[in-house]
Structure formats: C-alpha cells, structure tokens
C-alpha cells in the first residue's frame, strides 16, 4: 500500500519524465556502442509511414524522429516558455530581461561568427603570457 502511494507521488512530481529520458539515452548509447550497433542502425533506417491518395509518407524511422519528434519537442519548449513569461517566474520584465538578452546575444553571435572571438585559444594564450 505504501509503495503504491509513493509511486503515485513520484509519477505526479514530474521527475519520472526526466528519469525516463535519461534511462532511454543510456540504453541507446549502450546499444549503439555494442555489437548490436549495426542492428540499431538498420532499425533506424527501417522505412516507416504510409501511402495513400497520392501522398507518400514512407521515410526512415530516423527521419520521423529527427523531423516529427523534434517539431513536437520545440512546440512543447515554446509553450513552456510562454507559460513562464505569462504566469511563471519570468512574468515581470526585470526577471525576464537576462534570459531575453542572453537569447538575443546568442542569436547575434551566430549571425556574426567572426566578430567576437573571446573564446579563441590565442586570446587566452596572449592573456596568460602578458
């Protein structure tokens, strides 16, 4: 009875999804780096989908994972960010300013890759030698 209550509390806490994801990653890494790796690659190359009414949706399983599931993932991330901005910890501008500026800085940095090179090895080397 106590075990059932604890398992219900644990599954309601939201931690189970993170642990399930971590377990899945560990199993995938172990299988991919074992002798079963080629079988795993063939499984990911398995054509999956359907045909009908002039619509051909037969793609390898890896494409469905990369395109379909990643779209769902980013939809969920966007909804979570929206919830935080409306009702959560980032509802006030002063609390949301730092993450917004960091995101804009990252976006700008990717658009202009050669402009700021503070991470470059020569920068650190010159700083250490002077």
N, C-alpha and C positions, 0 to 999 in steps of 0.2 A: 504494500500500500504506500509506504514511504518512498520507495523507488519510483513508483508511478507519479507521485506528486512532484518529486524532484525532476523527473524527465519532462513533465509538463511545464514546470517553471523554467527549465533550461531552454526548451524549444520556444517558449514565449519571449525569452530575453533577447532574441535576435543573434545570439552568439553562434547558434548552430549553422547558420548560412556561411559564416566565415570559416568555421572549422571544416565544414563540408567542402568548401572551396580549397582550403589548404590540403586536406586529405586527397582531393582529386588531383591537385598539382603534383603532390608527392608520388602518387600512384602512376601518373602519366610520365613523370621523369624516370622513375624506376623501370617502367616497361620500355620506354623509348631507349634507354641505355643498357638494356639487357639483350640477350639473344632473341627476344621477342620483338625487337625494334623493327625488323623488316615486316613482320606481320602487322605491326601497328601502322607502318607507313602504307601498307596495302589496304588496311581498313580505312584510313583517312582518304585514300584515293577511290574508294568504292562509290560508283555513281548512285546518287540518291535523288529522288524527286518524282515528277510525274509529267506525262504528256497528255495533251488533250485540247481540242478546239483550237488548233493552230498555235498552242502555247507549249514550248519546250522548256521545261524546268528541270532537266536532268543535269546535275552538276556533281562534282566530287563532294564528299562529306566535308572535306576541309574548306571548300568554298562556302558551304552553308554555315559552317562555324565562323569563318572569318567575316563574312558579309552579314548574314542574318543575325547571328547572336551578338555580334559586336554592335549592330544597329540598336538592338534591344538594350544592350548594356549602356550605350551612350544616352538613349532615351531615359533610362532609369536614373543615370547620373544627372541629367538635365532636370528631371523632375525633383530630385533630391536637393539640388542647388536652388531651384525655385522655391521649394518649401522652406529652406533655411533663410533665404532672402525675405520671404514674406512673414513667416511666423517664428523662425528659429533664432539662433544665436547671431545671425548676420542681418537681422531686421533693421538695425539702426545703421546709418551711414558711417558713423565712426568705427563701428566694429567690422563693417564690410569693406572699408577703404583699403586696408592692407592686402587682403586676398585679391581684390579687383586690380590694384596696382601691380601686384605680382603677376597676375594673368596677363595684363597688358604688356608688362615688361618682357615676359616670356614670348608673347606674340611678336613684339617688336624685334626682339633678339633673333628670332627665327627668320624674320623678314630681312634683316640686315646682318648676316652672319660674320662679316669681316670687320665690323665697326668696333666692337668691344671684345678684346681678346685677353681679359684679365686672367683667364684660366690657362693661358698658354704657358708651356714649360719655360720659355725664355724669360717671361715676366718674373716667375718665381726664382729662376736662376740669377737674374740680374739683381733681384731684391736681396738674395742671400749673399752675393758676392760684394755688395756695396756696404 
